[in-house]
């Protein structure tokens, strides 16, 4: 009852019956005289309460709790509840070992009871509505655990559902399952709302949603739309999701790239367009959004708040029919589209420590040089990302390192100009060897990746050669990530 033993027996069986009954009545609830079931003093929300009653209020064992945990995701709230019970069990066992070396001694619980009675106070705050509860909780909370908008929304929707409660519960379960691997759920709600109503403050999100849910019918309608949005939102982060089976490979690749680039500002637009645009137009839109993400976010590292102001106005116009073509989406974003000279300048000095993003950029450039035919595969076992000047330069690189200030070494090691894709078949036994050996073993024998092969044309590898190669890459990048829409 609340705390269990590893031996598979309820903790209270180790105590006398009188104390067991006292603790049950004091903290868990009184037993029914007919059924002998405990009438609980405390109830949790609908999702967690069955587990709380079964594994906290009622007698159970540590073995049964751990068995139940094995079937749940670690972020599942019931997993966290069960984990808390086992953690408390271990804590109690450690405490009781200081008192008795054999079996559980009642003094452990008696000490805990004395502490609770003398030192712990519970503050009850009554508020007018959930929104006020949210504000108060955020003000007083010192545990770092926010009360989520999703929790508040669920409680409000359930409370308004009335005759539709069973349908709403079923839909909510599907929503939760679709969002199980998306963290945090708050991001989904914000993007979903933006995709329908435009930008808003996250702190006002629950109040705005609550205003739309005034009766049972509106609660059901809201959850049905939310369910469709959650399914689509999950699919947007999984390019091989069945939702995209009828879409072409280019579109799926673009969605994968947008996930890689963490292009969150594009998600509300995609949510709206996936429901309103034909497949071919949606595919063209993903082309535009990828280019915007590369130019504005990845290379330019420009202000996301400014971009959000422009991006958030597009979904509403898509849904109300003002925008029916991807070209018109771009016209809405044209004001924040980095010009070629700006993009080239930023690319020419870009430092990139994320290997997946670096691989993407170099692979797309190589694809462009091959007239759009990709010679690069995404399998990291077939193509490796090489730092020409190694991350940990050996003594053989002393001449190259000498061309840089001390603080520049790390920067130039991670410059795009110092990165190259190399076929794994030739990438062997070079370690941190000097440039001449790397030329011979890597770049002179590279037959598949042409831009990497050109590295063999350099006589030496210095700060200036890294800059030169990166300038050449930037010249090509301007054409790779380019939108030509008037």
Secondary structure, DSSP 8 states (H G I E B T S, - for coil): --SB-TTSSBGGGGS-HHHHHHHIIIIIEEE-TTT--EEES----HHHHHHHIIIIIS---HHHHHHHHTTS-TTSHHHHHHHHHHHHHHHHHHHHHTT-SSS--THHHHHHHHHHHHH--------SSHHHHHHHHHHH--SS----HHHHHHHHHHHHHGGGHHHHHHHHHHHHHHTTTSS-HHHHHHHHHHHHH----GGGHHHHHHHH--SHHHHHHHHHHHHHHHHHHHHHT-TTSGGGTTS-HHHHHHHHHHHHTT-GGGHHHHHHHHHHS-HHHHHHHHHHHHHHIIIIIIIT---HHHHHHHHHHHHHHHHTTS--SHHHHHHHHGGGS--HHHHHHHHHT-B---HHHHHHHHHHHHHHHTTT-----S-TTTEEEEESS-TT--GGGHHHHTTS-TTHHHHHHTBGGGEEEEETTT--S-TT--HHHHIIIIITT--S-HHHHGGGG-S---HHHHHHHHHHHHHHHHHHS-----
